């Protein structure tokens, strides 16, 4: 008897049962690009894990296990390999700082760019309150920490030299435009202060002046003999020989500001006055 057939008689059709065969649903097939992406992601995670383990070998198995855990958690969460590598690298650097005993210096509290007037006045009121506190601990200027991060090593040597040896001579030779040559700015800080890169002295002075640590005085030093060494420099002698109409020789002074003096006393190691003399 064929189960798929029904009887022609109406009464038989009421009591007959017809079985319908449902088609089997097709097996889902992952498209080729998705398989390729999955393989690439897995390969990237493995590469990140291997790179992290290689970097932390020198700092011990404990650090390696910690970084490996970071990689595995990131890969299981679906993070891209580049993000996982960034997190692992940050963990390696933190482990290195701890091994060397280096602790990051906390920076100043960030001020939002869109600070409201109320927030700004609250900060100002707090400053006035601290200023009126006669029993508060004396603290260094809050700008000192930022300035230390913006100084080159030679610039620190310059301000300490000015603190110990006082103002230094500088000479500015200005030539008229019709002379066909440029003037010059001369000083001996590169040699006298023992700079590592004396050819960058002008750049150093520009930055130190920007930070408010030094000043270029318009008045010469009291002893004019201190400018003789500058006049004897080869480049200065060439310009002085071409002295003509419109050429000016200006004797200047490079000196430390009072703010710069406080910075040196607070932030830089300085020998005693007897040792300096």
C-alpha positions as CSV (number, residue, x, y, z in Angstrom):
1,X,0.0,0.0,0.0
2,X,1.3,3.4,-1.0
3,X,1.1,5.8,2.0
4,X,1.3,8.9,-0.3
5,X,-1.9,8.0,-2.2
6,X,-5.4,8.8,-1.0
7,X,-8.6,7.0,-1.9
8,X,-11.0,8.4,-4.6
9,X,-14.1,7.8,-2.4
10,X,-15.1,10.9,-0.3
11,X,-15.9,8.8,2.8
12,X,-12.5,7.1,2.6
13,X,-10.8,10.4,2.3
14,X,-12.3,11.6,5.6
15,X,-10.8,8.7,7.5
16,X,-7.5,8.3,5.6
17,X,-4.2,9.7,6.8
18,X,-1.7,11.1,4.4
19,X,2.0,11.3,5.4
20,X,4.0,14.1,3.9
21,X,7.7,13.7,3.5
22,X,9.5,17.0,4.5
23,X,12.7,17.9,2.7
24,X,15.9,17.8,4.7
25,X,17.3,21.4,5.4
26,X,20.6,22.0,3.7
27,X,23.8,22.1,5.7
28,X,25.0,25.7,6.2
29,X,28.2,26.4,4.5
30,X,30.6,29.1,5.8
31,X,31.5,31.4,3.0
32,X,35.1,31.4,1.9
33,X,35.9,35.0,3.1
34,X,34.6,34.2,6.6
35,X,36.8,31.1,6.8
36,X,39.8,33.1,5.6
37,X,39.1,35.9,8.2
38,X,38.8,33.3,11.0
39,X,42.1,31.7,10.0
40,X,43.8,35.1,9.8
41,X,42.5,36.2,13.2
42,X,43.6,32.9,14.8
43,X,47.0,33.2,13.1
44,X,47.3,36.8,14.3
45,X,46.5,35.8,17.9
46,X,49.1,33.1,17.9
47,X,51.6,35.5,16.5
48,X,50.8,38.0,19.2
49,X,51.1,35.4,21.9
50,X,54.5,34.3,20.6
51,X,55.8,37.8,20.4
52,X,54.7,38.6,23.9
53,X,56.3,35.5,25.3
54,X,59.5,36.3,23.5
55,X,59.7,39.9,24.9
56,X,59.1,38.9,28.5
57,X,61.5,36.0,28.7
58,X,64.1,38.1,30.4
59,X,61.8,39.1,33.2
60,X,60.8,35.6,34.3
61,X,58.1,33.0,34.0
62,X,55.7,34.9,36.2
63,X,55.5,37.9,33.9
64,X,55.3,35.6,30.9
65,X,52.3,33.8,32.3
66,X,50.6,37.2,33.1
67,X,51.1,38.4,29.5
68,X,49.9,35.1,28.1
69,X,46.7,35.4,30.2
70,X,46.2,38.9,28.8
71,X,46.6,37.5,25.2
72,X,44.2,34.7,25.8
73,X,41.5,36.8,27.5
74,X,41.7,39.3,24.7
75,X,41.5,36.7,22.0
76,X,38.5,35.0,23.7
77,X,36.8,38.4,23.9
78,X,37.1,38.9,20.2
79,X,39.6,41.8,20.4
80,X,41.7,42.4,17.2
81,X,45.3,41.2,17.4
82,X,46.7,44.8,17.3
83,X,44.7,45.7,20.4
84,X,45.9,42.6,22.2
85,X,49.5,43.3,21.3
86,X,49.2,46.9,22.6
87,X,47.9,45.6,26.0
88,X,50.6,43.0,26.2
89,X,53.3,45.5,25.4
90,X,52.0,47.8,28.1
91,X,52.1,45.0,30.7
92,X,55.7,44.1,29.7
93,X,56.8,47.8,30.2
94,X,55.1,47.9,33.6
95,X,56.9,44.7,34.6
96,X,60.2,46.1,33.5
97,X,59.6,49.3,35.6
98,X,58.8,47.2,38.6
99,X,61.9,45.1,38.1
100,X,64.1,48.2,37.9
101,X,62.4,49.9,40.8
102,X,61.2,52.8,38.6
103,X,57.9,54.3,39.6
104,X,56.1,56.7,37.2
105,X,55.8,60.3,38.5
106,X,52.1,61.2,38.7
107,X,51.4,64.2,36.5
108,X,49.2,67.1,37.4
109,X,45.5,66.7,37.4
110,X,44.3,67.2,33.9
111,X,42.0,70.1,33.2
112,X,39.2,69.5,30.7
113,X,39.3,71.7,27.7
114,X,35.6,72.5,28.2
115,X,35.8,73.4,31.9
116,X,32.9,75.4,33.0
117,X,33.2,78.8,34.7
118,X,32.0,77.2,38.0
119,X,34.8,74.6,37.8
120,X,37.4,77.2,37.1
121,X,36.3,79.4,39.9
122,X,36.3,76.4,42.3
123,X,39.9,75.7,41.4
124,X,40.8,79.3,41.8
125,X,39.2,79.4,45.2
126,X,41.1,76.3,46.2
127,X,44.4,78.1,45.3
128,X,43.5,81.1,47.4
129,X,42.6,78.8,50.3
130,X,45.9,77.1,50.2
131,X,47.7,80.4,49.9
132,X,46.0,81.6,53.1
133,X,46.9,78.4,55.0
134,X,49.9,79.5,57.2
135,X,50.4,76.0,58.5
136,X,50.5,74.2,55.1
137,X,53.6,72.4,53.9
138,X,55.8,74.5,51.6
139,X,55.7,73.0,48.1
140,X,57.8,73.6,45.0
141,X,56.3,75.5,42.0
142,X,53.9,73.2,40.2
143,X,55.5,74.1,36.8
144,X,58.9,72.6,37.8
145,X,57.8,69.0,37.0
146,X,56.5,70.0,33.6
147,X,59.7,72.0,32.8
148,X,61.9,69.1,33.7
149,X,60.1,67.1,31.0
150,X,60.7,69.8,28.4
151,X,64.5,70.3,29.0
152,X,67.3,68.8,27.0
153,X,70.3,67.5,29.1
154,X,72.5,70.3,27.8
155,X,69.8,72.9,28.8
156,X,70.0,71.7,32.4
157,X,73.7,72.1,32.3
158,X,73.3,75.7,30.9
159,X,71.0,76.9,33.7
160,X,73.2,75.3,36.4
161,X,76.3,77.0,34.8
162,X,74.5,80.3,34.9
163,X,73.5,79.8,38.5
164,X,77.1,79.0,39.6
165,X,79.1,81.4,37.3
166,X,76.6,84.2,36.9
167,X,75.6,86.2,33.8
168,X,77.6,85.5,30.6
169,X,78.5,87.8,27.7
170,X,76.9,87.5,24.2
171,X,77.5,89.6,21.1
172,X,75.0,90.3,18.3
173,X,76.4,91.6,15.0
174,X,73.8,93.0,12.7
175,X,74.6,93.7,9.1
176,X,72.5,95.7,6.6
177,X,70.6,93.9,4.0
178,X,72.6,95.5,1.2
179,X,75.9,94.0,2.5
180,X,75.1,90.6,0.9
181,X,75.8,88.6,4.1
182,X,74.0,87.7,7.4
183,X,74.9,88.8,10.8
184,X,75.7,86.6,13.7
185,X,75.0,85.8,17.4
186,X,78.0,84.8,19.4
187,X,78.5,83.4,22.9
188,X,80.8,80.9,24.6
189,X,78.2,78.9,26.6
190,X,78.8,75.7,24.5
191,X,82.5,75.6,25.5
192,X,82.3,77.1,29.0
193,X,79.4,75.0,30.2
194,X,80.8,71.8,28.6
195,X,77.8,71.0,26.5
196,X,77.6,67.8,24.6
197,X,76.2,69.5,21.5
198,X,77.6,73.0,21.5
199,X,76.4,73.6,18.0
200,X,72.8,73.6,19.4
201,X,73.4,76.4,21.8
202,X,71.0,78.8,20.0
203,X,68.2,76.2,20.1
204,X,68.8,75.7,23.8
205,X,68.7,79.4,24.6
206,X,65.4,79.8,22.7
207,X,63.8,77.0,24.7
208,X,65.1,78.2,28.0
209,X,63.8,81.7,27.3
210,X,60.4,80.3,26.3
211,X,60.3,78.5,29.7
212,X,61.1,81.6,31.5
213,X,64.4,80.3,33.0
214,X,66.8,82.8,31.3
215,X,66.7,86.3,30.0
216,X,68.7,88.0,27.3
217,X,69.6,91.4,28.8
218,X,70.0,94.4,26.5
219,X,72.7,95.9,28.8
220,X,76.3,94.7,28.5
221,X,78.3,93.3,31.5
222,X,80.1,95.7,33.7
223,X,83.5,94.4,32.5
224,X,84.0,95.1,28.8
225,X,87.0,92.8,28.7
226,X,84.7,89.8,28.8
227,X,83.6,90.5,25.2
228,X,87.2,90.4,23.8
229,X,87.0,86.6,23.5
230,X,83.8,86.9,21.4
231,X,85.4,89.5,19.1
232,X,88.3,87.2,18.6
233,X,86.2,84.4,17.2
234,X,87.0,83.7,13.5
235,X,83.4,84.2,12.3
236,X,83.0,87.4,14.3
237,X,86.3,88.8,13.0
238,X,85.1,88.2,9.4
239,X,81.9,90.1,10.0
240,X,83.7,92.9,11.9
241,X,86.2,93.4,9.0
242,X,83.2,94.0,6.7
243,X,81.9,96.7,9.0
244,X,80.2,99.4,7.0
245,X,77.2,101.5,6.9
246,X,74.3,99.9,8.7
247,X,76.4,97.4,10.6
248,X,75.8,97.3,14.4
249,X,77.6,95.5,17.2
250,X,75.3,94.9,20.2
251,X,76.8,93.6,23.5
252,X,74.2,91.5,25.3
253,X,74.0,89.5,28.6
254,X,72.7,86.0,29.1
255,X,71.4,85.7,32.7
256,X,69.3,83.5,34.8
257,X,65.9,84.8,35.9
258,X,64.7,84.6,39.5
259,X,62.3,81.9,38.5
260,X,65.2,80.0,36.8
261,X,67.3,80.4,40.0
262,X,64.5,78.8,42.1
263,X,64.2,76.0,39.5
264,X,67.9,75.2,39.8
265,X,67.9,75.3,43.6
266,X,64.9,73.0,43.7
267,X,65.5,70.5,40.9
268,X,69.2,70.3,40.1
269,X,72.1,69.1,42.2
270,X,74.5,71.9,42.8
271,X,77.8,71.9,44.7
272,X,78.4,74.1,47.6
273,X,79.7,77.6,47.0
274,X,83.2,76.7,48.2
275,X,83.4,73.8,45.7
276,X,82.2,76.1,42.9
277,X,84.9,78.6,43.6
